[in-house]
Amino acid sequence: MGSRGIRTALAGLALAAAMAATACGSGQTPAPAAGGGVSGDVTVFAAASLTEAFTKIGKDFEAAHPGTKVTFNFAGSSALATQITQGAPADVFAAASPATMKTVVDAGDATGVPVVFVKNQLVIAVPKGNPKGITTLENLSKPDLKVALCAEQVPCGAAAKKALDSAGVKLTPVTFEQDVKAALSKVKLGEVDAALVYRTDAKAAAADVDGVEFPESAGAINDYPVVALKDAPNKTGAEAFLAYLQSAPAKAVLTAAGFQAP
């Protein structure tokens, strides 16, 4: 290389060093290239209780990764697990309990080890203003009350059974629903006087319902695990979505929705 070439190269290095110094001096770290090579559709099967938070996180993920499109399938975790083990195409599975995640892992449909990213706790959802004056879990056993529960095979139903058993409360619900949103809708529509739902769901429906806390719920907190799926059509997108769930913006959305840190 001639002296002119050497001078040009040194000038380029100096410019790069100056740009790096400017970024450091301003307290900012140079950002990686937008998108990080992620593109295409990312299909996420997620527990119904994640609907509001994941919808926001999905939009934020798309903004962080131009060229991606996140599609969600929200339903009861047990139903989603069944769909996955029967071959439904998906990239990521976020369950509302380790038990439903185990169904997918045991079937050999997961890649890697599921990671618990949030926890959730039950409350008693009642119509706005709590017209029946429900303050305890035991109140739900009153014969004149109509109560909705999730089916026992669904994580919110398993948690409800655990809480009721620990409190020694016996009740006969008027309906067993297949996911927490369905149970909550019974309260919102005035079809029941109360339902055991997640704190996050009651918070999302705060315009229509009140959430009554009860101490027994502390013994029935659900872990939410998430994993990339073995036959993911978009493996890069799956890994990117999992990584984004651990980011500060995603954690802020989940916390604002009422989820607890793992």
C-alpha positions in Angstrom: 0.0 0.0 0.0 1.4 3.4 -1.0 1.7 6.4 1.4 -1.5 7.8 0.1 -3.4 4.6 0.8 -2.0 4.4 4.3 -3.1 8.0 5.0 -6.6 7.1 3.7 -6.8 4.0 5.9 -5.6 5.9 9.0 -8.1 8.6 8.3 -10.9 6.0 8.2 -9.8 4.5 11.5 -9.6 7.9 13.1 -13.2 8.7 12.0 -14.5 5.4 13.3 -12.7 6.0 16.7 -14.2 9.5 16.8 -17.7 8.2 16.2 -17.3 5.6 18.9 -15.9 8.1 21.4 -18.8 10.4 20.7 -21.3 7.6 21.4 -19.6 6.7 24.6 -19.3 10.3 25.7 -23.1 10.8 25.3 -23.8 7.8 27.4 -25.2 5.8 24.5 -24.1 2.4 23.2 -24.2 2.1 19.4 -27.3 0.1 18.5 -27.1 -3.1 16.5 -28.5 -3.1 13.0 -32.3 -3.0 13.0 -34.0 -6.3 12.7 -30.9 -8.4 13.5 -31.6 -10.6 10.4 -35.1 -11.6 11.7 -37.9 -11.5 9.2 -41.1 -13.2 8.2 -44.0 -14.5 10.2 -43.6 -15.6 13.8 -46.5 -17.7 15.2 -46.9 -17.7 18.9 -49.3 -20.0 20.8 -50.0 -18.3 24.1 -52.2 -18.8 27.2 -55.4 -16.7 27.1 -54.3 -14.7 30.1 -51.4 -13.3 28.1 -53.7 -11.7 25.5 -53.4 -8.1 26.3 -49.7 -8.1 27.3 -48.6 -10.2 24.4 -50.6 -8.2 21.9 -48.6 -5.1 22.9 -45.3 -7.0 23.0 -46.0 -8.4 19.5 -46.4 -4.9 18.1 -43.2 -3.7 19.9 -41.4 -6.8 18.5 -42.4 -6.0 15.0 -41.3 -2.4 15.4 -37.9 -3.6 16.7 -37.6 -6.1 13.8 -38.9 -4.5 10.6 -40.1 -7.2 8.2 -41.6 -9.4 10.8 -45.3 -10.2 11.5 -46.3 -11.8 14.8 -49.5 -13.9 14.8 -51.0 -15.1 18.0 -53.2 -18.0 18.9 -54.6 -17.3 22.4 -56.5 -20.1 24.1 -56.4 -22.3 27.2 -52.9 -23.8 27.6 -54.1 -27.4 27.6 -55.9 -26.8 24.3 -52.8 -25.2 22.8 -50.6 -28.0 24.0 -52.9 -30.5 22.3 -52.8 -28.6 19.1 -49.0 -28.5 19.1 -48.6 -32.2 19.8 -51.1 -32.9 17.0 -48.9 -31.0 14.5 -50.2 -27.4 14.5 -47.5 -25.2 13.0 -46.1 -22.7 15.6 -42.8 -21.1 16.5 -43.3 -20.4 20.2 -45.4 -21.8 23.0 -46.1 -19.7 26.2 -48.1 -21.7 28.7 -49.8 -20.7 32.0 -48.4 -23.7 33.9 -45.5 -26.1 33.9 -47.9 -29.0 33.7 -49.3 -28.0 30.3 -45.7 -27.2 29.1 -44.7 -30.7 30.1 -47.2 -32.1 27.7 -45.3 -30.5 24.8 -41.9 -31.3 26.2 -42.7 -34.9 26.8 -44.0 -35.2 23.2 -40.6 -34.1 21.9 -42.0 -30.9 20.4 -39.9 -28.3 22.3 -36.4 -27.1 21.5 -34.2 -26.5 24.6 -35.4 -26.1 28.1 -38.6 -24.0 28.8 -37.9 -20.8 30.8 -40.3 -19.3 33.3 -40.7 -15.6 32.4 -43.5 -14.5 34.7 -45.9 -15.6 37.4 -49.6 -15.0 38.0 -51.9 -15.1 40.9 -55.7 -15.6 41.3 -58.3 -13.1 42.4 -62.1 -13.3 42.7 -63.6 -11.3 39.9 -66.9 -9.7 40.8 -69.1 -7.1 39.0 -68.1 -3.5 39.4 -68.9 -2.3 42.9 -69.0 -5.9 44.3 -72.8 -5.9 44.7 -72.8 -9.2 46.6 -70.2 -8.0 49.1 -67.8 -10.9 48.4 -64.6 -10.5 50.5 -63.3 -14.0 51.1 -63.0 -17.3 49.2 -65.4 -18.9 51.7 -68.1 -16.4 50.6 -68.2 -18.2 47.2 -69.8 -21.2 48.9 -73.0 -19.3 49.7 -76.0 -21.2 48.1 -77.4 -18.1 46.5 -74.2 -17.2 44.6 -73.5 -18.2 41.0 -69.8 -18.9 40.5 -67.7 -19.6 37.3 -64.5 -21.6 37.4 -62.1 -22.7 34.7 -62.1 -26.4 33.9 -59.6 -28.3 36.1 -57.4 -29.3 33.1 -56.8 -25.6 32.4 -54.1 -23.9 34.5 -56.5 -21.3 36.0 -58.8 -24.2 36.9 -56.0 -26.2 38.5 -54.9 -23.2 40.5 -58.5 -22.5 41.6 -58.9 -26.1 42.8 -55.6 -25.9 44.7 -56.7 -22.6 46.4 -60.2 -24.0 47.3 -58.8 -27.2 48.6 -56.2 -25.4 50.8 -59.0 -23.2 52.2 -61.3 -26.2 52.7 -64.0 -24.5 50.7 -66.5 -26.6 48.8 -68.6 -25.1 46.1 -70.5 -26.1 43.0 -69.9 -23.7 40.1 -72.7 -23.1 37.6 -70.2 -23.4 34.8 -66.7 -24.7 34.0 -65.0 -22.7 31.3 -62.1 -23.7 28.9 -60.0 -20.6 29.5 -59.8 -17.7 31.9 -61.2 -15.2 29.5 -64.4 -17.2 29.1 -64.8 -17.4 32.9 -64.2 -13.7 33.2 -66.8 -12.9 30.5 -69.5 -14.6 32.5 -68.9 -12.0 35.2 -68.8 -9.1 32.7 -72.1 -10.3 31.1 -73.8 -10.6 34.5 -74.3 -14.4 34.1 -72.5 -15.2 37.4 -71.8 -13.3 40.6 -68.1 -14.2 40.7 -65.3 -16.1 39.0 -61.8 -17.1 40.0 -59.5 -15.6 37.4 -56.0 -14.3 37.2 -55.1 -10.9 38.7 -53.9 -9.8 35.2 -57.3 -10.5 33.6 -59.3 -8.7 36.3 -56.9 -5.7 35.9 -57.4 -5.7 32.1 -61.2 -5.7 32.6 -61.1 -3.1 35.4 -63.8 -1.0 33.7 -66.3 -3.9 34.2 -65.1 -5.9 37.2 -63.4 -5.6 40.5 -60.7 -8.0 41.6 -61.0 -9.3 45.2 -57.7 -10.5 46.7 -57.7 -13.5 49.0 -54.7 -14.9 51.0 -55.1 -18.5 49.8 -54.1 -17.4 46.3 -50.5 -17.1 47.5 -50.3 -20.9 47.6 -51.5 -21.3 44.1 -49.3 -19.0 42.0 -48.8 -20.2 38.5 -45.4 -20.1 36.7 -45.5 -19.2 33.0 -42.9 -21.1 30.9 -42.1 -20.3 27.3 -40.1 -22.3 24.7 -39.3 -22.4 21.0 -40.8 -25.4 19.2 -38.9 -28.1 17.5 -40.7 -27.8 14.1 -40.9 -24.0 14.2 -41.3 -22.7 10.6 -39.3 -19.6 11.6 -36.6 -20.8 14.0 -34.7 -17.5 13.9 -37.9 -15.6 14.6 -38.7 -17.9 17.5 -35.4 -17.3 19.1 -35.6 -13.6 18.6 -39.1 -13.5 20.2 -37.8 -15.4 23.2 -34.9 -13.0 23.5 -37.3 -10.0 23.3 -39.4 -11.4 26.2 -36.3 -11.0 28.4 -35.8 -7.3 27.3 -36.6 -4.4 29.5 -39.4 -3.1 27.3 -41.2 -6.5 27.3 -40.7 -6.9 31.1 -42.2 -3.4 31.6 -45.3 -4.4 29.6 -45.7 -7.6 31.6 -45.3 -5.8 34.9 -47.8 -3.1 34.0 -50.3 -5.9 33.1 -50.0 -7.2 36.7 -47.7 -10.2 36.1 -45.0 -11.0 38.7 -41.3 -11.5 38.1 -40.2 -15.2 38.1 
